[in-house]
């Protein structure tokens, strides 16, 4: 029997990503919200904030 996948609202994902951006650890936020660490890392990587913080290589 398959376990159904959970679905989360965009607002929930944004809140979780914002908490990490506000200097809370990924593991703490994930645990408090009942998420896996990797799930939260995926959301962070996919967030618009992540792409704006990508360092630019110096030439």
C-alpha positions as CSV (number, residue, x, y, z in Angstrom):
1,X,0.0,0.0,0.0
2,X,1.4,3.4,-1.0
3,X,1.6,6.3,1.4
4,X,-0.2,9.3,-0.1
5,X,2.1,12.3,-0.8
6,X,1.5,15.3,1.2
7,X,0.8,18.6,-0.5
8,X,1.6,22.0,0.9
9,X,0.4,25.4,0.0
10,X,2.7,28.0,-1.5
11,X,2.2,30.1,1.5
12,X,3.3,27.3,3.8
13,X,6.4,26.8,1.7
14,X,7.2,30.5,1.7
15,X,6.8,30.7,5.4
16,X,9.2,27.8,5.9
17,X,11.8,29.3,3.6
18,X,11.5,32.7,5.2
19,X,12.1,31.2,8.7
20,X,15.4,29.7,7.4
21,X,16.3,33.0,5.8
22,X,15.7,34.6,9.2
23,X,18.6,32.6,10.6
24,X,16.8,29.6,11.9
25,X,18.4,26.3,11.1
26,X,17.0,24.0,8.4
27,X,16.8,21.1,10.8
28,X,14.9,23.2,13.5
29,X,12.4,24.6,11.0
30,X,11.9,21.2,9.4
31,X,11.3,19.5,12.7
32,X,8.9,22.1,14.0
33,X,6.9,21.9,10.8
34,X,6.9,18.1,10.5
35,X,9.0,18.1,7.3
36,X,12.1,16.3,6.2
37,X,15.3,18.3,6.0
38,X,15.7,17.5,2.3
39,X,12.1,18.6,1.5
40,X,12.9,22.0,3.0
41,X,16.2,22.2,1.2
42,X,14.4,21.6,-2.1
43,X,12.0,24.4,-1.3
44,X,14.9,26.8,-0.5
45,X,16.7,25.9,-3.7
46,X,13.5,26.5,-5.7
47,X,12.6,29.7,-4.0
48,X,13.1,33.1,-5.8
49,X,15.2,34.2,-2.8
50,X,17.7,31.5,-3.5
51,X,18.3,32.6,-7.1
52,X,18.8,36.3,-6.0
53,X,21.4,35.2,-3.4
54,X,23.4,33.2,-5.9
55,X,27.0,34.5,-5.7
56,X,28.4,36.0,-8.9
57,X,31.8,34.7,-9.9
58,X,34.5,37.3,-9.9
59,X,36.5,37.5,-13.1
